[in-house]
Amino acid sequence: MSIESKRLLDPAFGGTSMPADGYSGLEQVRSLGADWYLGQLAASGLRGRGGGAFPASMKWNAVARQPGPRHVVINGEEGEPASWKDRWLLRHRPHLVLEGALCAAQSIGAETVWFYVSDAPTAALLEKLVADSAGGSPGVVIRVSLVPGAYVAGDESSAVSFISGGKALPFMKPPRPSDKGVNGQPTLVNNVETFANAALVARYGAEWFREEGTQASPGTFLACIGGDVAEPRLLEVSYGTPLPDILRHACVDRGSIHGVLMGGYFSGFMPEALLDQPACDEALKPLGFAVGNGTFSVVAKTRCPVSVIADLLAFFSRESAGQCGVCVNGTQDMLKAAVALREGKGSQQNIERLAHLGRVLMRRGACSMLDAAAMVAARAIEHFLPELEAHLGVSCPKCAERPLDFAGGFAIGDVEQLLA
């Protein structure tokens, strides 16, 4: 297993100019046919890189089986405040991303490819890319859709709703976008990094793709290392690489941290004692965590874990779309309990409330945001109960010195510098 693998980070795929060998993967798909490519995709074991890790071939085949017309959506609405990998790919590997989406369109019979993004500078670059690529994909229209940024806007159902002329809000599933997506038509939605990897499968095949990673989690992923670090880092990491190796590569001293927020804010707060694990879901899921979208936010000992937990719940309460009562009320209830503990005004009842809501709120909302908030509460009870209990009726100086942060406390700072 390795760090800094040169696949997605290979400079040969970089820049806004067409790669020297053109879209060789797309030419392979056109030459050898959709069945060949969908077979390669299945054999590669490629999973979605947006957080859910759903097998790409299953989603692609589900859309291909539906009657046309069909659409492909490149989901680049990176609403996770601690992540910037998809925007980096769209800025620095736009042709690789577009090639993967065109391979998808070719193999499932889609007539339209949409870039769905919330970052205006990136959208401007993509508009130029689309103009320069005109005529290179006969039969496929490529469009750019700029959406106001929000955490829930990144849900695949929010994407198809907005592109269809509605609001960027999630809807209950079923129907799934693969059945009823853009304009009520079958739609394939994957995130940016997934399409970039799909292009590599088309170029080099399934066997090559599996040379990195594990049997269950093949390939590499882009890891955003942020939070309490000297300098945020974007790494390309083979699945299965030990988490301590990733942290060392990012110059993180394990002795100075409480733990790591895994997979963005979604997967919860992993304590330092559990970090001796490989970065793959087959190892992390039994512990209640996941690689997710590849974002790792380091939490230093200069912070109080209870304050971090309250910050995360404040973020999710703020970001609720407001259309599911269980989400609005559930996130607010969890936040109130966490804030009471953070301020030294909490009781055992607040702890019991967090434990209860962390159990019962999973899979109750229209999108996965409520699941993420419930996961924060559940992991807090499981791994930081002593810290929560230590706040019962006691003012914490570390909590007192930091205001409640409704960005989750780990939003990246100078995004443009990271994307340069």
C-alpha positions as CSV (number, residue, x, y, z in Angstrom):
1,M,0.0,0.0,0.0
2,S,1.3,3.5,-0.8
3,I,0.8,7.2,-0.3
4,E,1.2,9.7,-3.2
5,S,0.3,7.1,-5.8
6,K,0.5,8.7,-9.2
7,R,-2.9,8.0,-10.7
8,L,-5.3,10.9,-10.3
9,L,-2.3,13.1,-9.3
10,D,-0.3,12.0,-12.4
11,P,0.8,15.3,-14.1
12,A,0.2,13.7,-17.5
13,F,-3.5,14.2,-16.9
14,G,-3.2,17.7,-15.6
15,G,-4.1,21.1,-16.9
16,T,-7.0,22.5,-18.9
17,S,-5.5,21.4,-22.2
18,M,-6.4,18.1,-23.9
19,P,-4.0,15.3,-22.8
20,A,-1.4,14.4,-25.4
21,D,-3.1,11.1,-26.1
22,G,-6.6,12.6,-26.2
23,Y,-9.5,10.7,-24.7
24,S,-8.0,7.3,-25.2
25,G,-10.3,5.6,-22.7
26,L,-13.3,7.0,-24.5
27,E,-12.0,5.7,-27.8
28,Q,-11.6,2.2,-26.2
29,V,-15.2,2.3,-25.1
30,R,-16.3,3.4,-28.6
31,S,-14.2,0.7,-30.2
32,L,-14.9,-2.3,-27.9
33,G,-18.4,-1.4,-26.9
34,A,-20.6,-0.7,-23.9
35,D,-20.8,-4.4,-22.8
36,W,-17.0,-4.6,-22.7
37,Y,-16.7,-1.4,-20.6
38,L,-19.4,-2.1,-18.2
39,G,-17.8,-5.5,-17.7
40,Q,-14.5,-3.8,-17.0
41,L,-16.1,-1.4,-14.6
42,A,-17.7,-4.4,-12.7
43,A,-14.4,-6.3,-12.6
44,S,-12.5,-3.2,-11.4
45,G,-14.6,-3.0,-8.2
46,L,-14.8,0.8,-8.5
47,R,-17.0,2.2,-5.8
48,G,-18.3,5.7,-5.5
49,R,-15.9,8.2,-4.0
50,G,-18.5,10.7,-2.7
51,G,-19.0,8.9,0.6
52,G,-21.5,6.1,0.1
53,A,-19.0,3.7,-1.6
54,F,-21.8,2.2,-3.7
55,P,-20.5,-0.1,-6.5
56,A,-20.3,2.1,-9.7
57,S,-21.2,-0.7,-12.1
58,M,-24.5,-1.5,-10.3
59,K,-25.6,2.2,-10.5
60,W,-24.5,2.5,-14.2
61,N,-26.3,-0.7,-15.2
62,A,-29.4,0.4,-13.4
63,V,-29.6,3.5,-15.5
64,A,-28.6,1.6,-18.7
65,R,-31.6,-0.7,-18.2
66,Q,-34.1,2.1,-18.2
67,P,-35.7,3.5,-21.3
68,G,-34.2,6.7,-22.7
69,P,-33.5,9.6,-22.9
70,R,-30.9,9.4,-20.1
71,H,-28.6,11.8,-18.4
72,V,-25.2,11.8,-16.6
73,V,-24.5,14.2,-13.7
74,I,-21.0,14.9,-12.5
75,N,-21.7,15.9,-8.9
76,G,-19.1,18.5,-7.9
77,E,-21.2,20.3,-5.2
78,E,-18.6,19.7,-2.5
79,G,-20.8,20.8,0.5
80,E,-18.5,19.1,3.0
81,P,-16.7,22.1,4.6
82,A,-13.4,20.2,5.1
83,S,-13.1,18.9,1.6
84,W,-11.6,20.4,-1.6
85,K,-10.6,17.3,-3.6
86,D,-13.4,17.4,-6.2
87,R,-12.8,21.1,-6.8
88,W,-9.0,20.3,-7.2
89,L,-9.8,17.7,-9.8
90,L,-12.1,20.0,-11.7
91,R,-9.4,22.6,-11.8
92,H,-6.5,20.4,-12.5
93,R,-7.8,17.2,-14.1
94,P,-11.0,18.4,-15.9
95,H,-10.4,16.4,-19.0
96,L,-10.0,13.2,-17.0
97,V,-13.3,13.9,-15.2
98,L,-15.1,14.7,-18.5
99,E,-13.6,11.6,-20.2
100,G,-15.0,9.4,-17.5
101,A,-18.4,11.0,-17.8
102,L,-18.4,10.6,-21.6
103,C,-17.4,7.0,-21.1
104,A,-20.5,6.7,-18.9
105,A,-22.7,8.5,-21.5
106,Q,-21.4,6.2,-24.2
107,S,-21.9,3.0,-22.2
108,I,-25.4,3.8,-20.9
109,G,-26.8,5.6,-23.9
110,A,-27.0,9.1,-22.2
111,E,-27.6,12.2,-24.3
112,T,-26.6,14.9,-21.8
113,V,-23.7,15.3,-19.4
114,W,-24.1,17.9,-16.6
115,F,-21.4,19.4,-14.5
116,Y,-23.1,20.3,-11.2
117,V,-21.0,22.6,-9.1
118,S,-21.3,25.4,-6.4
119,D,-18.0,27.0,-6.9
120,A,-18.2,30.0,-9.4
121,P,-14.5,30.1,-10.4
122,T,-14.6,26.4,-11.2
123,A,-17.8,26.8,-13.1
124,A,-16.2,29.4,-15.3
125,L,-13.3,27.1,-16.1
126,L,-15.7,24.3,-16.9
127,E,-17.7,26.6,-19.3
128,K,-14.5,27.2,-21.2
129,L,-13.7,23.5,-21.2
130,V,-17.2,22.7,-22.6
131,A,-16.8,25.4,-25.3
132,D,-13.3,24.0,-26.3
133,S,-14.7,20.4,-26.3
134,A,-17.6,21.2,-28.6
135,G,-17.8,18.7,-31.4
136,G,-15.6,16.1,-29.6
137,S,-18.5,14.2,-28.3
138,P,-21.1,13.8,-31.1
139,G,-24.6,13.0,-29.8
140,V,-23.8,14.2,-26.3
141,V,-24.6,17.7,-25.0
142,I,-22.4,19.0,-22.2
143,R,-23.7,21.6,-19.8
144,V,-22.6,23.4,-16.6
145,S,-25.1,24.0,-13.7
146,L,-24.0,26.4,-10.9
147,V,-25.9,25.8,-7.7
148,P,-25.8,27.8,-4.4
149,G,-23.6,25.9,-2.0
150,A,-25.2,23.9,0.9
151,Y,-24.5,20.6,2.5
152,V,-27.8,19.1,1.4
153,A,-27.3,20.4,-2.1
154,G,-24.7,17.6,-2.6
155,D,-27.3,14.9,-2.3
156,E,-27.9,13.2,-5.7
157,S,-31.6,13.9,-5.5
158,S,-30.9,17.6,-4.8
159,A,-28.7,17.7,-8.0
160,V,-31.4,16.3,-10.3
161,S,-34.1,18.5,-8.7
162,F,-32.0,21.7,-9.3
163,I,-31.0,20.8,-12.8
164,S,-34.6,20.1,-13.6
165,G,-35.5,23.7,-12.5
166,G,-36.4,23.0,-8.9
167,K,-34.7,23.8,-5.6
168,A,-31.5,22.0,-4.6
169,L,-33.3,20.0,-1.9
170,P,-33.3,16.2,-1.4
171,F,-36.4,14.1,-1.9
172,M,-37.4,10.8,-0.4
173,K,-36.3,7.8,-2.3
174,P,-37.6,5.8,-4.1
175,P,-37.9,6.8,-6.8
176,R,-34.1,7.0,-7.2
177,P,-32.5,9.2,-9.8
178,S,-31.6,6.1,-11.8
179,D,-35.3,5.6,-12.3
180,K,-36.5,9.2,-12.3
181,G,-33.9,11.9,-12.4
182,V,-33.3,15.0,-14.5
183,N,-36.6,16.0,-16.1
184,G,-38.1,12.8,-14.8
185,Q,-35.7,10.7,-16.9
186,P,-33.2,8.1,-15.8
187,T,-30.0,9.8,-14.5
188,L,-26.6,8.6,-13.4
189,V,-25.2,10.7,-10.6
190,N,-21.7,10.1,-9.4
191,N,-19.2,12.5,-7.8
192,V,-16.2,14.0,-9.6
193,E,-13.5,11.6,-8.3
194,T,-15.6,8.6,-9.3
195,F,-15.7,9.7,-12.9
196,A,-12.0,10.4,-12.9
197,N,-11.4,6.8,-11.8
198,A,-13.8,5.5,-14.4
199,A,-11.7,7.1,-17.1
200,L,-8.7,5.3,-15.8
201,V,-10.6,2.0,-15.9
202,A,-11.4,2.7,-19.5
203,R,-7.8,3.6,-20.4
204,Y,-6.0,0.8,-18.6
205,G,-8.5,-1.9,-17.6
206,A,-9.8,-3.6,-14.5
207,E,-6.7,-5.6,-13.8
208,W,-4.5,-2.5,-13.8
209,F,-6.9,-0.7,-11.6
210,R,-6.8,-3.4,-8.9
211,E,-3.0,-3.2,-8.7
212,E,-3.6,-0.6,-5.9
213,G,-5.9,-1.0,-2.9
214,T,-7.4,-4.1,-1.3
215,Q,-9.6,-6.9,-2.7
216,A,-12.8,-5.3,-1.3
217,S,-11.7,-1.7,-1.8
218,P,-9.6,-1.5,-5.0
219,G,-7.8,1.5,-6.3
220,T,-6.8,4.8,-4.7
221,F,-8.6,7.7,-3.2
222,L,-7.8,11.4,-2.7
223,A,-7.4,12.2,1.0
224,C,-7.9,15.8,2.3
225,I,-6.0,16.1,5.5
226,G,-7.1,19.2,7.5
227,G,-8.3,20.4,10.8
228,D,-5.5,20.9,13.4
229,V,-2.6,20.5,11.1
230,A,0.3,22.8,10.2
231,E,-0.7,22.7,6.6
232,P,-3.7,21.0,4.9
233,R,-2.6,18.3,2.5
234,L,-4.1,16.6,-0.5
235,L,-2.7,13.0,-0.8
236,E,-3.5,10.1,-3.2
237,V,-3.7,7.0,-1.0
238,S,-4.1,3.4,-1.8
239,Y,-7.0,1.8,0.1
240,G,-5.6,-0.3,2.9
241,T,-2.8,2.1,3.8
242,P,-2.5,2.3,7.6
243,L,-4.1,5.4,9.0
244,P,-0.9,6.2,11.1
245,D,1.1,6.2,7.8
246,I,-1.3,8.8,6.3
247,L,-1.1,11.0,9.4
248,R,2.7,10.8,9.5
249,H,2.8,11.8,5.9
250,A,0.8,14.8,6.8
251,C,3.2,15.6,9.7
252,V,0.7,14.8,12.4
253,D,2.0,13.8,15.8
254,R,-0.4,11.2,17.3
255,G,0.6,12.1,20.8
256,S,-0.8,15.6,20.3
257,I,-4.3,14.7,19.1
258,H,-7.6,13.5,20.5
259,G,-8.5,11.7,17.2
260,V,-9.8,12.3,13.7
261,L,-13.1,13.2,12.1
262,M,-13.4,10.4,9.6
263,G,-14.8,10.7,6.1
264,G,-15.6,14.3,6.5
265,Y,-18.2,15.1,9.2
266,F,-20.3,12.1,8.3
267,S,-18.5,9.1,9.8
268,G,-18.0,10.5,13.3
269,F,-15.1,11.2,15.7
270,M,-12.6,8.4,15.9
271,P,-10.5,8.5,19.0
272,E,-6.7,8.3,18.8
273,A,-6.7,4.9,20.4
274,L,-8.5,3.3,17.4
275,L,-6.3,4.8,14.7
276,D,-4.2,1.7,14.2
277,Q,-6.4,0.7,11.3
278,P,-6.0,0.4,7.5
279,A,-7.9,3.0,5.5
280,C,-10.5,0.8,4.0
281,D,-14.2,0.3,4.9
282,E,-13.9,-3.5,5.5
283,A,-11.6,-2.6,8.5
284,L,-13.4,0.6,9.6
285,K,-17.0,-0.4,9.3
286,P,-17.0,-3.0,12.2
287,L,-15.8,0.0,14.4
288,G,-18.6,2.2,13.1
289,F,-16.5,4.4,10.8
290,A,-15.8,4.7,7.1
291,V,-13.4,6.3,4.7
292,G,-16.3,8.2,3.3
293,N,-15.3,11.0,0.9
294,G,-11.7,10.7,2.0
295,T,-11.7,13.8,4.3
296,F,-9.7,13.5,7.6
297,S,-10.0,16.4,10.0
298,V,-7.4,16.1,12.8
299,V,-8.6,17.1,16.3
300,A,-5.8,18.4,18.6
301,K,-5.7,18.1,22.3
302,T,-5.9,21.8,22.6
303,R,-9.6,21.4,21.9
304,C,-12.2,19.7,24.2
305,P,-13.9,16.8,22.5
306,V,-17.2,17.9,23.9
307,S,-16.8,21.3,22.2
308,V,-16.0,19.5,18.9
309,I,-19.1,17.4,19.2
310,A,-21.3,20.4,19.9
311,D,-19.7,22.2,16.9
312,L,-20.5,19.3,14.6
313,L,-24.1,19.2,15.8
314,A,-24.4,22.9,15.4
315,F,-23.3,22.6,11.8
316,F,-25.8,19.9,11.0
317,S,-28.6,21.8,12.7
318,R,-27.8,24.9,10.6
319,E,-27.5,22.9,7.4
320,S,-30.9,21.1,7.7
321,A,-33.0,21.7,4.6
322,G,-36.0,22.3,6.9
323,Q,-38.3,20.0,5.0
324,C,-38.3,17.0,7.3
325,G,-39.7,17.6,10.8
326,V,-37.7,14.7,12.2
327,C,-34.5,16.3,10.9
328,V,-35.2,19.8,12.1
329,N,-36.3,18.7,15.5
330,G,-33.8,15.9,15.9
331,T,-30.8,18.0,15.0
332,Q,-31.9,20.8,17.3
333,D,-32.6,18.4,20.2
334,M,-29.1,16.8,19.9
335,L,-27.5,20.3,19.6
336,K,-29.4,21.5,22.8
337,A,-28.1,18.5,24.7
338,A,-24.6,18.9,23.5
339,V,-24.5,22.7,24.2
340,A,-25.8,22.2,27.7
341,L,-23.0,19.8,28.4
342,R,-20.4,22.1,26.7
343,E,-21.5,25.0,28.9
344,G,-21.3,23.0,32.1
345,K,-25.1,23.2,32.6
346,G,-25.9,19.7,31.5
347,S,-27.4,16.7,33.3
348,Q,-27.3,13.0,32.9
349,Q,-30.6,13.4,31.0
350,N,-28.7,15.3,28.3
351,I,-26.3,12.4,27.9
352,E,-29.2,9.9,27.8
353,R,-30.9,12.1,25.2
354,L,-27.9,12.1,22.9
355,A,-27.6,8.3,23.3
356,H,-31.3,7.8,22.4
357,L,-31.3,10.1,19.4
358,G,-28.1,8.7,18.1
359,R,-29.9,5.3,17.9
360,V,-33.4,6.2,16.7
361,L,-32.8,9.0,14.1
362,M,-30.8,6.9,11.6
363,R,-32.4,6.5,8.2
364,R,-35.3,8.7,9.1
365,G,-34.6,11.7,6.8
366,A,-35.0,12.4,3.1
367,C,-31.2,12.4,2.7
368,S,-28.2,11.2,4.7
369,M,-27.6,14.5,6.6
370,L,-29.7,13.3,9.6
371,D,-27.8,10.1,9.6
372,A,-24.5,12.1,9.8
373,A,-25.8,14.1,12.8
374,A,-27.0,10.9,14.6
375,M,-23.6,9.3,13.9
376,V,-21.9,12.2,15.7
377,A,-24.1,11.6,18.7
378,A,-23.7,7.8,18.7
379,R,-19.9,7.9,18.4
380,A,-19.7,10.6,21.1
381,I,-21.5,8.3,23.5
382,E,-19.5,5.3,22.5
383,H,-16.0,6.8,22.6
384,F,-16.2,10.1,24.6
385,L,-18.6,9.2,27.4
386,P,-16.1,10.0,30.2
387,E,-15.5,13.5,28.7
388,L,-19.2,14.1,28.5
389,E,-19.7,13.0,32.1
390,A,-16.9,15.2,33.2
391,H,-18.9,18.2,32.0
392,L,-21.9,17.5,34.2
393,G,-22.3,20.8,36.1
394,V,-18.7,21.7,35.6
395,S,-17.4,24.6,33.4
396,C,-14.7,23.5,31.0
397,P,-12.0,26.2,30.3
398,K,-11.2,24.7,26.8
399,C,-14.9,24.9,25.8
400,A,-15.2,28.4,27.3
401,E,-12.3,29.8,25.3
402,R,-14.0,28.8,21.9
403,P,-17.3,30.2,20.7
404,L,-19.8,27.6,19.3
405,D,-18.8,27.1,15.6
406,F,-21.6,26.6,13.2
407,A,-19.2,25.6,10.4
408,G,-18.2,22.5,12.4
409,G,-15.0,24.1,13.5
410,F,-13.0,22.5,10.6
411,A,-14.1,24.4,7.5
412,I,-11.0,24.9,5.3
413,G,-9.6,28.4,5.2
414,D,-7.9,29.7,2.0
415,V,-9.6,27.5,-0.6
416,E,-8.0,29.2,-3.5
417,Q,-4.5,28.6,-2.1
418,L,-5.3,24.9,-1.8
419,L,-6.7,24.8,-5.3
420,A,-3.7,26.6,-6.9
